[in-house]
Amino acid sequence: MNVVRYEPWGLLRRFHDDVNQLFGESRVGLAAGDDRSSIVTSNWTPAVDIKEEDERFVLKADIPGVDPKDIDITMDDGVLTIKGERKHGSEEEANGYKRVERSHGTFYRRFSLPDTADAERVTAKGKDGVLEVVIPKHEKVQPRRITVN
């Protein structure tokens, strides 16, 4: 028999976070304030950092133990969606673990991006358990003078 960590206040804490997210008061920070994607659909939620640079946005998500083949990234109508699965290994059962705390199962995150994001040139790579998604910005359109005839 495996011992699985039990958090007596975990359900209440998750409910509290969900209510705060609905009202835009996320504990996680501004980047996740409008992200309600994990409320019902995820078994766990990877931590994500989003950085804006002059020429691009860089998103980094902690997903150790997730095979890149099990990650699906889409960009649709200005919304970046990352979903995937960390499979529960049979190693825990076979080797007689007494305590299992690592989360397994599906995750699902969505992020609204500004109009400056170039959906056609998004790239992603994974290394050392960190997924890095790079979203380039559109080139700035230079204003032009229009003459009136």
N, C-alpha and C positions, 0 to 999 in steps of 0.2 A: 504494500500500500504506500502510495506517495503522500507526503504531507504538502499541502498547498497553502501558501500564506493566506490568512484570513484577515481582512481589514474591516473591523466592525463599523467604522465610520466611512468606509469607502463609498458606499452607495449614497449616503447623505452628501458627502463632499462632491460627488459627481453631479447629483441633482442641483446642488448649489451652483456649481460651475455652469451647468446648462442654463439655469435661470439667468445668471449673470450674462452669459453670452447672448441670450435672447434680447436682453435690454442693453447690450453694448457695453457692459462693464466687465470685460474679460480680465481675469487675473493674469493671464499669460502675456498680455501686452497689446499694443495697437495692431500689430501685424495679424493677430488672430481674432481681433474684435468682431469682424464680420464673418468669421468662419464657423458656421454651424454644422459643418459636414460630419463631425464625429459624434453628434448627439445620440443618434440611434444606430448608425451604420457601422461603427467600428468597435473592435474588441480592444484596441489600444491606439494611442495617438502618438506618432513620432514628434519629437521636438523639432521646431523649424525656426531658422533665422533667415530674414530677408533683408538684403542690403541694396540700396540704390546707388549706383555709380553714374558718372557722366554719360557713359555710352550704353549701359546695360543695368539690368536687375540680376542679382545673384541670390538664389534660394538654396539653403543647405538644410537637409533633413537627416536626423540621426536614425538610421535603420539597420543597426547591426544584426547580422544573422539572416537578412533577407536576400534571397537570390535575385540578381538583376532581372532574370527571366520572369520573376513573379511581380514585377512592378509595371504598372501601366500609367503613362503620363499623356494627358490630352490637353489641348488648348482649344476652347470653343467660345466664341462670342466674348472674348476678354476674360474668360475664367480658366485658370490653370487648375487641372484636377490631377492629383497623385493618389493612386490606390495600389494596394498590393497585399501580400500575405507573408507573414512569418510562420512557416510550418512548424507544427509541434513535432519534434523529433521523437523517435521511438527509443532514443538513447536514454532519456529520463526514466522510461519504464523498464527498459532492459537492464540498466545498471543499478537499479535499486536506490535511486536518489531518495533522500529523506525529506528534502525541502526543494520546492520548485517555485521561484519568484518571477522569472522572466515571462513577460507577456507573449502570447502566441495568438495567431488568428489574423483577421483582416484589418487593414487601416484604410482610411479614406479622408483626404484633405482637399479643400478647394480654396482658391485664392483669387479674388477679383483684382485684375491688373488695370492700370491706367491706359488710356488710349495711345500713349506713346510706346507701348509694348509691341514688338514686331512678332506676331504669332508664327510667321513663316520661317523664322530663323532660330527657333528655340532648340537648345542642345542640352543633353543630360549625360552625366557620367557618375559612376559609383566607385568609391575607393575607400578601403578601411572602414566600412560600415557607414559612410556618409554619402548621401546622394546630393549631387550638385547640379542644379538646373540653372542654366544661363539664358536669360531672356533679353536679347538686344533691343535697343530702342530704335524707333524709326529715325531716319536722318531728319534733322530740323529743316522745315520748309522755310526758305528765305522769303520774306515779304517782297512783293513787287509793286511798283507804282503803275497804276492804270490811268491812262490819259482819257480825258473826256473830250469827245469831238463835238 
